[in-house]
Amino acid sequence: MAKINLLPWRDELRAEKKKQFYTVLVAVAALAGAAGFGWISFANGQIDAQKLRNDMLNREIADLRKQVDEIKELKKQRNALVDQMQVIQDLQGNRPQIVRVFDDLVRKVPDGVYITELTRRGPKMSFTGVAESNNRVSSLMRQLDESPWFNSPNLLSVNKIRQNGDDSSPNRFNMTVKISTPKAAEEEGA
């Protein structure tokens, strides 16, 4: 039998396959590198686009915040104007009331009673005065209680003013009373 030596042919085939393997390996590595570079470029492009969108959104948010601040300032001004209008309307509505209150107070003060000081804080009026006797102070309280413009008279103090040991000396008194608006006056004002 003849002997055939297949070693050189196998070595050539191995060398050829090795060369093909390295060629395919380089091609796959090049493709992988290109794909990786493409993916990184695509991702960087997406990141840059998102950054641009974020910057635009931040600018829009800043503009909206400015507008919200302007709206808040306008609301404050509006509320201040509404409050001023309410105060003016209250003053306009109360203008005839205070005249009627003082007119009624003058009518209700009995003879022998003199009011020396009068102060008003909101719906409460307090006054200091001098009366010839305690009965006159009681009469004043009764008449104020019967008045439609006053209610809840409250006597804070009554002190005798001593003059030269005279027992018929006048009394100094302090009193508070609430101012009210009668129903007829409310309907007339409306």
C-alpha positions in Angstrom: 0.0 0.0 0.0 1.1 3.4 -0.8 1.8 5.8 1.9 0.2 9.3 1.4 1.4 12.0 3.6 -1.6 14.4 4.3 0.2 16.5 6.9 1.2 19.4 4.6 -2.3 19.5 3.1 -3.8 19.5 6.7 -1.3 22.2 7.7 -2.4 24.4 4.8 -6.0 23.8 5.5 -5.4 24.6 9.2 -3.5 27.8 8.2 -6.3 28.7 5.8 -9.0 28.2 8.4 -6.9 30.1 10.9 -6.6 33.0 8.5 -10.3 32.9 7.8 -11.0 32.8 11.6 -8.8 35.8 12.2 -10.4 37.6 9.2 -13.9 36.9 10.6 -12.7 37.8 14.1 -11.3 41.2 12.8 -14.6 41.7 10.9 -16.7 40.9 13.9 -14.5 43.2 16.1 -14.8 46.0 13.5 -18.6 45.5 13.3 -18.8 45.4 17.1 -16.7 48.5 17.4 -18.8 50.3 14.7 -22.0 49.2 16.5 -20.6 50.3 19.8 -19.5 53.7 18.3 -22.9 54.0 16.7 -24.8 53.2 19.9 -22.6 55.6 21.9 -23.2 58.3 19.3 -26.9 57.7 19.3 -27.1 57.8 23.1 -25.0 61.0 23.2 -27.4 62.5 20.6 -30.4 61.5 22.8 -28.7 62.9 25.9 -28.0 66.2 24.1 -31.5 66.4 22.8 -32.9 65.8 26.3 -30.6 68.4 27.7 -32.0 70.9 25.2 -35.5 69.9 26.1 -34.7 70.3 29.8 -33.2 73.7 29.2 -36.3 74.8 27.3 -38.5 73.4 30.1 -36.5 75.3 32.7 -36.8 78.5 30.8 -40.6 78.0 30.4 -40.8 77.2 34.1 -39.0 80.3 35.0 -41.3 82.3 32.8 -44.3 80.7 34.4 -43.0 81.4 37.9 -42.6 85.1 36.9 -46.2 85.1 35.7 -47.4 83.4 38.9 -45.6 86.0 40.9 -47.2 88.8 38.9 -50.6 87.1 39.4 -50.0 86.9 43.1 -49.0 90.6 43.2 -52.1 91.5 41.2 -54.3 89.4 43.6 -52.7 91.2 46.6 -53.4 94.6 44.9 -57.0 93.4 44.1 -57.6 92.3 47.7 -56.2 95.6 49.0 -58.5 97.5 46.7 -61.5 95.3 47.7 -60.6 96.0 51.4 -60.4 99.7 50.7 -63.7 99.6 48.9 -65.3 97.7 51.8 -64.0 100.3 54.3 -65.3 103.1 52.1 -68.7 101.4 51.8 -68.8 100.8 55.6 -68.0 104.5 56.2 -70.6 105.6 53.7 -73.2 103.3 55.2 -72.3 104.3 58.8 -72.2 108.0 58.1 -76.0 108.5 58.9 -75.8 106.0 61.7 -73.3 108.0 63.8 -75.4 111.1 63.4 -78.5 109.2 64.6 -76.5 107.7 67.4 -75.4 111.1 68.7 -78.9 112.5 68.2 -80.4 109.7 70.2 -77.7 110.0 72.9 -78.5 113.7 73.3 -82.2 112.8 73.6 -81.6 110.0 76.2 -79.3 111.9 78.5 -81.5 113.2 81.4 -81.3 116.6 83.0 -78.5 116.7 85.6 -76.2 114.4 83.7 -73.2 115.8 81.8 -71.0 113.7 79.6 -67.4 114.9 79.8 -65.5 112.3 77.7 -66.7 110.0 74.9 -64.7 107.4 73.0 -65.7 104.8 70.5 -63.9 101.6 69.5 -65.8 99.7 66.9 -69.4 98.9 68.1 -68.6 99.8 71.7 -68.9 103.4 73.1 -67.6 104.4 76.5 -68.1 107.6 78.2 -67.3 109.4 81.4 -69.5 112.0 82.9 -70.8 113.8 86.0 -74.3 113.3 87.4 -76.1 115.1 90.2 -77.2 111.8 91.8 -77.1 108.1 91.4 -80.7 108.1 90.3 -79.8 110.2 87.3 -77.2 107.6 86.3 -79.8 104.9 86.7 -82.2 106.9 84.6 -79.5 107.3 81.9 -78.9 103.5 81.9 -82.6 102.7 81.6 -83.1 105.2 78.7 -80.0 103.8 76.9 -81.3 100.3 77.3 -84.7 101.3 75.8 -83.1 103.0 72.8 -83.0 101.1 69.5 -79.5 102.5 68.8 -77.9 101.3 72.1 -77.9 98.0 74.0 -76.2 96.4 77.0 -75.3 99.5 79.0 -72.7 98.6 81.5 -71.8 100.9 84.5 -68.1 100.5 85.3 -67.8 102.9 88.3 -69.5 105.6 90.2 -67.5 107.9 92.5 -68.6 110.8 94.6 -66.7 114.0 94.0 -66.1 115.4 97.5 -66.1 119.2 97.6 -65.6 120.8 101.0 -67.3 118.0 102.8 -70.6 118.6 101.0 -72.8 115.5 100.9 -74.8 116.8 97.9 -71.7 116.8 95.7 -72.0 115.2 92.2 -71.0 111.7 91.1 -68.4 110.9 88.5 -69.3 107.8 86.5 -67.8 105.5 83.8 -70.1 103.6 81.5 -69.9 101.5 78.3 -72.7 100.8 75.8 -72.9 98.8 72.6 -74.1 100.6 69.5 -76.6 98.7 67.4 -78.5 99.4 64.2 -82.3 99.1 64.5 -84.2 97.0 61.9 -85.9 99.9 60.3 -82.6 101.8 59.8 -81.1 98.6 58.2 -84.0 98.3 55.8 -83.9 102.0 55.0 -80.1 101.8 54.3 -80.6 98.8 52.0 
